[in-house]
Amino acid sequence: MVKVLFVCLGNICRSPSAEGVMYHLLRKEGLDKQVCCDSAGTSGFHVGQQADERMRDHAERRGFKLLSLSRQVEQDDFEEYDYILAMDESNYIDLNNLCKNSAYKSKISQFIELTNFKVPGVPDPYYDGDDGFEVVLDIIEEGCQNLLDKIKSGTSK
């Protein structure tokens, strides 16, 4: 089984969206028994909360369900997951600082590298209007599809 962890700051907008989109793609292709995913935050600000209501609404309009509850990254995650994808550079730096075992740092990468978007990272839509949530979903849909294609082809990170 391939395991993917999506990580943003609070785990209420970007990373639960990536988790929801990825699960949608996995179910559509019948791969939800071979690949699993989860999401987490580098902070514990929103532990136990659902994804931001605005993010859930925008995702639902595209046919994605965001069902996870926020949690914070734990040390065991670095061992358990094959891909640990940071939504922006700040999360990438935080993950590398949080990871106590240097052998697992190669699992950490930036989600934006899976896309052709010319932005430094997946922007945080929390303080943006509707357009911000739509842009995030555009980026996440492309990145998740590219990640799934990579996993299916067996190519390494």
C-alpha positions in Angstrom: 0.0 0.0 0.0 1.2 3.5 -0.9 0.5 6.1 1.7 0.3 9.9 1.1 0.1 12.7 3.6 -0.9 16.2 2.6 0.3 19.0 5.0 -0.6 22.6 5.4 -0.5 24.9 8.4 -3.9 24.4 10.1 -5.2 21.4 8.2 -8.6 23.1 7.4 -8.2 24.3 3.8 -5.5 23.1 1.5 -4.5 19.7 2.9 -8.0 18.4 3.6 -8.9 19.5 0.1 -6.0 17.5 -1.4 -7.0 14.5 0.7 -10.6 14.8 -0.5 -9.6 15.2 -4.2 -7.1 12.3 -4.0 -9.7 10.0 -2.4 -12.2 10.9 -5.1 -9.6 10.1 -7.9 -8.6 6.8 -6.1 -12.2 5.7 -5.9 -12.9 6.6 -9.5 -10.0 4.5 -10.6 -10.6 1.6 -8.2 -7.3 2.2 -6.4 -8.6 3.1 -2.9 -7.4 -0.2 -1.6 -3.9 0.2 -3.0 -3.3 3.9 -2.1 -4.4 5.7 1.1 -4.0 9.3 2.1 -4.5 11.6 5.0 -3.9 15.2 5.9 -2.4 17.1 8.8 -1.2 20.5 9.9 2.1 21.7 11.1 0.2 23.5 13.8 -2.4 22.3 16.3 -4.6 25.4 16.0 -7.6 23.6 14.6 -7.2 20.0 15.9 -10.6 18.1 15.8 -12.3 20.7 13.5 -13.8 20.0 10.0 -12.4 21.7 7.0 -13.2 25.3 6.6 -16.9 25.6 5.6 -16.1 27.8 2.5 -13.5 25.2 1.3 -16.1 22.4 1.8 -18.7 24.3 -0.2 -16.3 25.0 -3.1 -15.1 21.4 -3.1 -18.7 20.1 -3.0 -19.6 22.1 -6.1 -16.8 20.1 -7.9 -18.0 16.8 -6.5 -15.5 16.4 -3.8 -16.3 15.6 -0.2 -14.0 16.9 2.6 -14.8 14.6 5.5 -11.6 14.6 7.6 -11.0 16.3 10.9 -7.9 18.4 11.5 -5.0 16.8 13.2 -1.4 17.8 13.8 1.6 16.1 12.2 3.2 13.4 14.5 6.6 11.9 14.5 5.2 8.5 13.4 3.9 10.1 10.2 7.4 10.5 8.9 8.0 6.7 9.1 4.4 5.7 8.1 3.9 7.7 4.9 5.7 7.3 1.5 4.9 10.8 0.3 4.7 13.8 2.6 3.5 16.8 0.6 3.8 20.3 1.9 1.4 22.9 0.5 3.9 25.7 0.6 7.5 26.5 1.4 6.8 27.4 5.0 5.2 24.0 5.6 8.1 22.3 3.9 10.6 24.0 6.2 8.4 23.2 9.2 8.2 19.5 8.2 11.9 19.3 7.7 12.4 20.8 11.2 9.9 18.5 12.8 11.3 15.4 11.3 13.7 13.9 13.9 15.0 11.1 11.7 17.0 12.3 8.7 16.4 9.1 6.9 12.8 10.1 6.4 13.4 13.7 5.1 13.6 12.4 1.5 9.9 11.7 1.7 9.1 15.4 2.2 8.4 17.5 -0.9 6.4 20.5 -2.1 3.0 19.7 -3.6 3.3 22.5 -6.1 6.2 20.6 -7.8 3.5 18.1 -9.0 1.8 20.9 -11.1 2.6 23.3 -14.0 1.4 26.3 -12.0 4.0 29.0 -11.8 3.4 29.9 -8.2 5.8 29.3 -5.2 3.2 27.1 -3.4 -0.4 26.3 -3.0 -1.8 29.7 -1.7 -3.7 29.8 1.5 -7.2 30.8 0.7 -8.3 31.5 4.3 -8.3 35.3 3.9 -9.2 35.4 0.2 -12.6 35.4 -1.4 -14.2 32.8 -3.6 -11.6 33.1 -6.3 -8.9 32.0 -3.8 -10.7 28.7 -3.0 -11.2 28.0 -6.7 -7.5 28.6 -7.5 -6.5 26.2 -4.7 -8.9 23.5 -6.1 -7.5 24.0 -9.6 -3.9 23.5 -8.3 -4.9 20.6 -6.1 -6.9 18.8 -8.9 -3.9 18.9 -11.2 -1.4 18.0 -8.6 -3.4 15.0 -7.3 -3.9 13.7 -10.8 -0.2 14.0 -11.5 0.6 12.3 -8.2 -1.8 9.5 -9.0 -0.2 9.0 -12.4 3.2 8.9 -10.9 2.2 6.3 -8.3 0.5 4.2 -11.0 3.6 4.3 -13.2 5.7 3.3 -10.3 8.1 6.2 -10.7 9.8 7.5 -7.6 9.4 10.8 -6.0 
